[in-house]
Each structure stands twice: as structure tokens, then as C-alpha cells.
């Protein structure tokens, strides 16, 4: 009788151990699956928001190209205003003031010199590299296609350059940027009458800071002023660019040249006339 009782107790213990085995296995498997799912969710979430930031960067290229074209629309009519709205989760548009200095030197037939020196700001869509990054010292030309000279030439030439750049670290933070910076546009024409006259027309918009109440994500451009200068009997013209701020240097803007002699005909014309048009365009953010 005692033998049967002992056997029965051993049988129950073995049965209990066999019953606990599947439970423990299930708990372990469940924990492992939860851990895997947690890692997967974190990866998927990071991947999703990286794609969102990448989409913002791609959209900003089109936005800033449009801004560049709108600068040309408002610059030559005082009081004209254009507003562009945008939506961004991570990025922001800023005006970096006084970053590019253009100097235009003109010498006439009496060897008299005329110097026009103007410092302009640049518009930048800044996206933190913690959200999206390509590689340090990345640079991409977006607009226009021509890039063989310091000035932009032709009736269809814009008055800005648009490019993307990643240069880190910089004093204002680590960003990949899409930049709109004014450029000098040059047009040539001639009039054949009793006296043959050759015209060289030069255009430069200068960006200045306006109000920034930050009520909405928008950029407002306004033509504030327009000055025109005329010089006759011109012998030579040259354009030089320099960069007053250390971080926003030649490597940042990557202009094809920093100095250019503008073509001036030496024969066949009785007079060579330079007309220089200088516009101030104010940039405001968040203006309704």
C-alpha cells in the first residue's frame, strides 16, 4: 500500500513537470516575438520618418526654384509682392543676411572708374542632418543649367542660382540646405542707326530681411526699390564676387569663377553703353 502511494506521488510530479514545459516555452517564444516586433517597429518608424524627411528635401528643391523665379518677377517693379506657402515637418526657410558681395567695375573712355559694390543675403531651406543627410561636402546644382561663368547671360537667364549643399559642422548648426542666391544677369543688344550703339544691360537683385511674425509657413517677396545707372563710352567691365562670412565661403557657394571680364566690343560701334539695374527685394516669413 505504501509503495502504491509513493508511485502515485512520483507520477503526479512527473506529470506536473511535463505540463509546465509547454507553458515555459510559450512564455519564452512570446517574449522573443515581442522583442523582435519592438525592434522591427523602431526600425520601421525610423525608416518612415527618414522617408518623410527625404520627401521634404526633394520638395524643397522645387520650392526654392519657384522662389528664385518669383524674385525675378518682383525685383523690377517697385511694390510688387508675391507670397508662396509651403509645408514642412522638419525644415525651415531662413534668410542668411549679407553673405555674397558683388563688385562691378566699369571704366569709360576717359579712364574714369565706376565701382558698384553690393552685398546680398541668400535664402536657405535648412533641413537638420539628424533627420536627413547625404554626405558631408555634398553639392548639387539645381538651377539654372548653365554654369560656365560667374554671370548669367541671355534673355532667358535667371537672376539667381539654386543649389543643394551639405557642409557640416557650421556655426548655425548641421543642415543639408537648398540655397537661392542672387546672380548678375547680363544682356547684350545693339542699335544700328546714324550712330551704332552697343548696349550691355546688367541686373542684380539684393535680398534684405523684412518682417517675420512666423504666423504661417510662407515666404513673401516684395520689390522695395529699383535704381538704374547709365555709363557711356565704356572700355571695360569686370565682375568680382567675395564672401564676407567665414562659414558661407567660396566652397559653400561653389561658383564656377570668382572674377569675370565682361565682353566689350572694341570696334564697329560708335558708343558702348552700360545700363546697370539694382533692385532691393525684401524677404518676409509668416506674413498672412
C-alpha positions as CSV (number, residue, x, y, z in Angstrom):
1,X,0.0,0.0,0.0
2,X,2.8,2.4,0.9
3,X,4.5,1.5,-2.4
4,X,1.5,2.5,-4.4
5,X,1.2,5.9,-2.6
6,X,4.9,6.7,-3.4
7,X,4.5,5.7,-7.0
8,X,1.4,7.8,-7.3
9,X,3.2,10.9,-5.9
10,X,6.1,10.4,-8.3
11,X,3.7,10.1,-11.2
12,X,2.0,13.3,-10.3
13,X,5.3,15.2,-10.1
14,X,6.4,13.9,-13.5
15,X,3.1,14.9,-15.0
16,X,3.4,18.4,-13.4
17,X,6.8,18.9,-14.9
18,X,5.6,17.7,-18.4
19,X,2.7,20.2,-18.1
20,X,4.9,23.1,-17.2
21,X,7.3,22.6,-20.1
22,X,4.9,23.9,-22.9
23,X,3.9,26.9,-20.7
24,X,7.5,28.0,-20.2
25,X,8.2,27.5,-23.9
26,X,5.2,29.6,-24.8
27,X,6.4,32.4,-22.5
28,X,9.9,32.4,-23.9
29,X,8.6,32.4,-27.5
30,X,6.2,35.2,-26.7
31,X,8.9,37.3,-25.1
32,X,11.2,36.8,-28.1
33,X,8.5,37.7,-30.6
34,X,7.7,40.9,-28.6
35,X,11.4,41.8,-28.6
36,X,11.6,41.2,-32.4
37,X,8.5,43.2,-33.0
38,X,9.7,46.1,-30.9
39,X,13.0,46.3,-32.9
40,X,11.1,46.0,-36.1
41,X,8.7,48.8,-35.1
42,X,11.5,51.1,-34.2
43,X,13.3,50.4,-37.5
44,X,10.1,50.9,-39.5
45,X,9.3,54.1,-37.6
46,X,12.8,55.5,-38.2
47,X,12.6,54.4,-41.9
48,X,9.2,56.1,-42.3
49,X,10.3,59.4,-40.9
50,X,13.5,59.3,-42.8
51,X,11.4,58.9,-46.0
52,X,9.3,61.9,-44.9
53,X,12.4,64.0,-44.4
54,X,13.8,62.8,-47.8
55,X,10.5,63.8,-49.4
56,X,10.7,67.3,-47.8
57,X,14.2,67.7,-49.2
58,X,13.1,66.8,-52.7
59,X,10.0,69.1,-52.4
60,X,12.2,72.0,-51.2
61,X,14.2,71.9,-54.4
62,X,11.1,72.7,-56.4
63,X,10.0,75.3,-53.8
64,X,13.3,77.2,-53.9
65,X,13.4,77.1,-57.7
66,X,10.0,78.7,-57.7
67,X,11.2,81.3,-55.2
68,X,14.1,82.1,-57.5
69,X,11.8,82.7,-60.4
70,X,9.5,84.8,-58.3
71,X,12.5,87.0,-57.2
72,X,12.9,87.9,-60.9
73,X,9.2,88.7,-61.2
74,X,9.1,91.2,-58.2
75,X,12.6,92.7,-58.4
76,X,12.0,95.1,-61.4
77,X,8.6,96.5,-60.3
78,X,8.6,98.5,-57.1
79,X,5.7,97.4,-54.8
80,X,5.1,94.1,-56.5
81,X,4.5,91.3,-54.0
82,X,4.5,87.5,-54.3
83,X,3.7,85.0,-51.5
84,X,4.5,81.3,-51.6
85,X,3.3,78.9,-48.9
86,X,4.9,75.6,-48.0
87,X,4.5,72.8,-45.5
88,X,7.4,71.2,-43.7
89,X,7.7,68.8,-40.7
90,X,11.4,69.3,-40.1
91,X,12.8,72.0,-42.3
92,X,12.6,75.8,-42.2
93,X,13.4,78.6,-44.6
94,X,15.8,81.3,-43.4
95,X,17.4,84.4,-44.9
96,X,21.1,84.4,-44.2
97,X,22.0,88.1,-44.5
98,X,25.0,89.7,-46.2
99,X,26.7,86.6,-47.4
100,X,27.7,87.4,-51.0
101,X,29.3,90.7,-52.2
102,X,29.3,91.5,-55.9
103,X,31.6,94.3,-57.2
104,X,31.1,95.6,-60.7
105,X,33.9,97.8,-62.0
106,X,33.3,99.9,-65.2
107,X,36.0,102.0,-66.9
108,X,35.0,104.5,-69.6
109,X,36.9,106.1,-72.5
110,X,38.3,108.8,-70.2
111,X,39.7,106.0,-67.9
112,X,37.2,107.1,-65.2
113,X,36.2,104.2,-62.9
114,X,32.7,103.4,-61.6
115,X,32.5,100.9,-58.8
116,X,29.3,99.3,-57.7
117,X,29.6,97.1,-54.6
118,X,26.5,95.4,-53.2
119,X,26.1,92.7,-50.5
120,X,23.1,90.4,-50.7
121,X,21.6,87.8,-48.5
122,X,20.7,84.3,-49.6
123,X,17.6,82.2,-48.9
124,X,18.1,78.8,-47.4
125,X,15.8,75.8,-46.8
126,X,17.6,74.2,-43.8
127,X,16.9,70.5,-43.0
128,X,18.7,69.1,-40.0
129,X,21.1,66.3,-40.8
130,X,19.8,64.4,-37.8
131,X,16.7,63.9,-40.0
132,X,18.2,63.6,-43.4
133,X,21.7,63.5,-44.7
134,X,23.6,62.6,-47.9
135,X,27.3,63.2,-47.1
136,X,29.5,66.0,-45.9
137,X,30.6,68.4,-48.7
138,X,27.7,67.2,-50.9
139,X,26.9,69.8,-53.6
140,X,24.3,69.7,-56.4
141,X,23.4,72.4,-59.0
142,X,19.6,72.7,-59.3
143,X,19.0,75.8,-61.4
144,X,20.0,77.0,-64.0
145,X,21.7,74.5,-66.2
146,X,24.4,77.0,-67.4
147,X,27.3,77.2,-65.1
148,X,30.3,78.2,-67.2
149,X,30.7,81.8,-66.0
150,X,30.2,84.0,-62.9
151,X,27.4,86.0,-64.6
152,X,24.3,84.5,-66.2
153,X,23.7,85.6,-69.8
154,X,20.8,85.7,-72.2
155,X,17.2,86.9,-72.3
156,X,16.0,83.6,-70.6
157,X,18.7,83.7,-68.0
158,X,17.5,84.0,-64.4
159,X,18.9,86.3,-61.7
160,X,19.5,83.6,-59.1
161,X,21.4,80.4,-58.7
162,X,19.7,77.4,-56.8
163,X,21.8,74.6,-55.4
164,X,21.8,72.0,-52.6
165,X,24.7,71.7,-50.2
166,X,25.6,69.8,-47.1
167,X,28.6,71.2,-45.2
168,X,29.0,70.3,-41.5
169,X,29.7,71.4,-38.9
170,X,28.8,75.1,-39.2
171,X,28.3,77.7,-36.6
172,X,24.5,77.8,-37.1
173,X,24.1,74.0,-36.8
174,X,24.3,70.9,-39.0
175,X,22.0,71.1,-42.0
176,X,21.5,69.9,-45.6
177,X,20.4,73.1,-47.4
178,X,18.7,74.2,-50.6
179,X,20.0,77.7,-51.4
180,X,18.8,80.6,-53.5
181,X,21.5,83.2,-54.1
182,X,21.2,86.2,-56.4
183,X,23.4,86.4,-59.5
184,X,24.3,89.1,-62.1
185,X,22.4,88.7,-65.3
186,X,23.9,90.3,-68.5
187,X,22.0,91.1,-71.7
188,X,23.6,92.3,-75.0
189,X,21.9,94.3,-77.7
190,X,22.7,96.8,-80.4
191,X,21.1,99.7,-82.3
192,X,22.1,100.5,-85.8
193,X,21.1,104.0,-86.8
194,X,23.1,107.0,-87.7
195,X,25.4,106.1,-84.8
196,X,25.9,102.5,-83.9
197,X,25.4,101.8,-80.2
198,X,26.1,98.6,-78.3
199,X,24.2,98.1,-75.0
200,X,25.2,95.9,-72.1
201,X,22.5,95.6,-69.6
202,X,23.2,94.2,-66.1
203,X,20.7,93.2,-63.5
204,X,21.3,92.4,-59.8
205,X,18.6,91.8,-57.1
206,X,19.7,92.2,-53.5
207,X,17.8,90.3,-50.8
208,X,17.1,92.0,-47.5
209,X,15.3,90.9,-44.4
210,X,11.7,92.0,-43.7
211,X,9.2,91.1,-41.0
212,X,9.0,87.6,-39.6
213,X,5.9,87.2,-37.4
214,X,6.0,83.4,-38.0
215,X,2.3,83.0,-38.2
216,X,2.5,80.5,-41.0
217,X,5.0,78.7,-43.3
218,X,5.2,81.2,-46.1
219,X,7.7,83.4,-48.0
220,X,6.7,86.9,-49.1
221,X,8.9,88.8,-51.6
222,X,8.4,92.5,-52.2
223,X,10.2,94.8,-54.7
224,X,11.3,97.6,-52.4
225,X,13.4,99.8,-54.7
226,X,14.9,100.0,-58.1
227,X,18.0,102.0,-59.1
228,X,19.3,102.4,-62.7
229,X,22.8,103.7,-63.7
230,X,23.9,104.5,-67.2
231,X,27.5,104.9,-68.3
232,X,28.6,105.8,-71.8
233,X,31.7,105.2,-73.9
234,X,32.7,102.1,-71.9
235,X,36.0,100.4,-72.4
236,X,36.0,97.6,-69.9
237,X,33.8,95.9,-67.3
238,X,34.6,93.2,-64.7
239,X,32.6,91.5,-62.0
240,X,34.1,90.1,-58.8
241,X,32.4,88.1,-56.1
242,X,33.6,87.7,-52.5
243,X,32.2,86.1,-49.3
244,X,32.1,88.2,-46.1
245,X,31.2,85.3,-43.7
246,X,33.6,82.6,-42.9
247,X,31.2,79.6,-42.9
248,X,29.5,80.7,-46.1
249,X,32.6,80.8,-48.2
250,X,33.7,80.0,-51.8
251,X,33.5,76.2,-51.1
252,X,29.9,76.6,-49.9
253,X,28.6,78.5,-52.9
254,X,30.9,76.8,-55.4
255,X,30.6,79.5,-58.1
256,X,32.4,78.5,-61.3
257,X,34.6,81.6,-61.1
258,X,35.0,84.5,-58.7
259,X,36.1,87.0,-61.4
260,X,34.9,87.7,-64.9
261,X,35.7,90.2,-67.6
262,X,32.5,91.2,-69.5
263,X,32.9,91.3,-73.3
264,X,33.1,94.9,-74.6
265,X,33.4,95.3,-78.4
266,X,36.5,97.4,-79.3
267,X,35.4,98.2,-82.9
268,X,32.3,98.5,-85.1
269,X,30.4,100.8,-82.7
270,X,30.4,104.5,-82.0
271,X,29.4,104.0,-78.4
272,X,29.2,101.2,-75.8
273,X,26.6,101.9,-73.1
274,X,26.3,100.1,-69.8
275,X,23.0,100.1,-68.0
276,X,23.1,98.6,-64.5
277,X,19.8,97.9,-62.7
278,X,20.0,97.3,-58.9
279,X,16.9,96.1,-57.0
280,X,16.2,95.6,-53.4
281,X,13.8,92.7,-52.6
282,X,12.6,92.3,-49.1
283,X,12.0,88.7,-47.8
284,X,9.3,88.2,-45.1
285,X,8.3,84.9,-43.4
286,X,4.9,84.0,-42.0
287,X,3.1,87.1,-43.3
288,X,-0.6,86.5,-43.9
